[in-house]
Amino acid sequence: MNKPSEQQRRYAALLLILLVAWGLRAYRLGAQELRGDEAGSWNYVVHEPGPAALVQRIIREGDPQPPLHYWVLQGWVRVFGENEWALRVPSALLSLLLVALLYQSGARAASAEVGLGAALITALHPFQIWLAQDVRHMYQLAILFTLLATLRLPGLLRGRARDWWVYTVSGMLAMYSHYYAFFGLVAHGAYVFARRGTNRMRWLSASGAVALLVLPWAVVILPTYAQGQLADPAVIPPLQYLSRIAADFSLGPVVPPALGLPAAGLGLLLAVHGAAALNVRKNRPWAALLIAWPLLTLAGIYAVTTRRGTFNTFYFLVAFPAVHLLLASGWRALVTRPRSRVPAALAALLAAAVVALALNNYFFVPQWSKNRGLREVAEILQSEARAGDVFIANFPDPAQDYYLRELTLARAMLPEEAENTRAETLSALHQLAGQYRRMWFVPIDALQWDADATALDLLNRGYVREAAYPARKLRLLRYASETASAAGSRSVDALFAAGPRLQWAHVAVNGLPAGEALSAGESVRVTLIWSAPSAAIQGDYIVFVHMLDAGGMLLASHDGPPADGSRATSTWQSGETILDVHSFHVPGQLRGEYFTLSVGLYSRDTEERQAVVGGGDSVAIFEFSAETAGKSPN
């Protein structure tokens, strides 16, 4: 029986790498929810009737991405649907194709072994898998077409007409995929000028043709960008810029920087070794290209960042083929030297362990997954929301639009615009409270829209939080528009001698309106509604909320000035109401069968308790019985 040839073994190895790559990219492809930018792409393609409308929207909104990604996704969605799995399949397929192209590129630049190494690195790289399971496939498209142009570059320089056309079209499509593909195309110049005896005009003519094909889009979109629809410039210190890219790019957004930075440092040493190994007479043009590509990209992105404020480490992804090829070249140089084989083997084992950790984080550890909890939010709203409710967002998050699209629930935005003042947001909130009985809210960090968390602060200060539902990394909060209608609210109407009147009390246990029983370890949130007397209150008072057993022994408590110190009693105005929140945890061991929550006041200066008109120095607001089987705390 004939032994397989060297070429057959290489193809078998490539096939195995491709199978592994597809398995990792297809595994749980639709399991994680869409992040905001992914849902943004969905929003574009499902709400516009066709390619022309997409272009108009990009121009109108100043979207920083060119149109090809949207056109491809729109066509795909119309055939295969818009669930998470279907939306991500194009990215997975394009990523698989890139693995094959990395093999071909490595084989062309150096050797089949380098090609297999680059393909294997790409197949297993956690960031590449993360990207392959992401709707935003503009990076794969840009890299794909840049690589196709790269592979046609030698034939172009030899005067092949077909290669000239393929190079030109590929370069154009790369630029219509992601603007930073430009740096890869410019890096081709390093290959051209490092190659002796080359007719450089052929490359210059093809590059000029690419520029002419891209010019119509540039003429249309550049005025939009110049009008300030992109963020204001913000200079990032060079070392911070490089460290951020190194930490994120090394293993992707699935490991802490403390692990990403050392991995990047070791990778840099290996890449430098790989560049040196390629820098021989035969491969010198390829070495020049692979060195120039990431360097030009780093410098170019930084230069652009100083002109526009937005920066994302994802941008460097357009240069990943050069980095992976240099890594593969460095690895090949190490294993071919007998003295370095043992250290190389140990390094390979370490790399495998780190990659396994990163992939485990991505697939199975909630902290590092894309899941925020919007699926759970949608399920809760589907079950709990009713007519007369409104869902409030503090950021125009397309992911919320995606997961709440099938709900009939009314929706609103606070702030309504990013530039709204606190007073304008408060006015809009009061209008919503006048229209709807209950308000649902998911607080999201929105630095570009609600940086000061104004919406959450106004809701907490002005309305009773009826319930809080945990949803993975998020919390779904429910507020009552009127205190009297809040589930679990109780009328108290207790007047203190100093002047404050406690009108209402609301108690929530583990985020839900309190029942009759209480268990050890549960969290208790007490919302008090005070009214100010007609005359000014003399002095400042501390509010206490005590949990007492049947014998009056203190089990748990919270003392503090009203509204976390923002509303001292001496500042209360006649006729206004003050919302005051106190929280504590039930002790781990409960003594007795019955417990009481009592509220009172004492002087901040003398610590003397204030009497309640009618008798006593505190008022009971809630009674509980003990539960032997408690609920788990939030």
Buried (B, 14 or more C-beta within 10 A) or exposed (E): EEEEEEEEEBBEBBEEBBEBBBEBBBEEBBEBBBBBBBBBBBBBBBEBEEBEEBBEBBBEEBBBBBBBBBBBBBBBBEEEEBEBBBBBBBBBBBBBBBBBBBBBBBBBBBBBBBBBBBBBBBBBBBBBBBBBBBBBBBBBBBBBBBBBBBBBBBBBBEEBEEBBBBBBBBBBBBBBBBBBBBBBBBBBBBBBBBBEEBEEEBBEBBBEBBBEBBEEBBEEBEEBBEEEBBEEEEEBEEEEBBBBBBBBBBBBBBBEBEBBBBBBEBBBEBBEBBBBBBBEEEBBBBBBBBBBBBBBBBEBBBEBBEEBBBBBBBBBBBBBBBBBBBBBBBBBBBBEEEEBEEEBEEBEEEBEEBBEBBBEBBBEEEEBBBBBBBBBBBBBBEEBBEEEBBBBBBBBBBBBBBBBEEEEBBEBBBBEEEEBEEEBBBEBBEEBBEEBBBBBBBBBEBEEBBEEBBBBBBBBBBBBBBBBBBBBBBBBBBBBBEBEEBBBBEEBEBBBEBBBBBBBBBBBBBBBBBEEBBBBBBBBBBBBBBBBBEEEBEBBBBBBBBBBBEEEEEBBBBEBBBBEEEBBBEBBEEEEBBBBBBEBBBEEEBEEEEBBBBBBBBBBEEEEBBBBEEEEBBBBBBEBEBBEEBBEBB
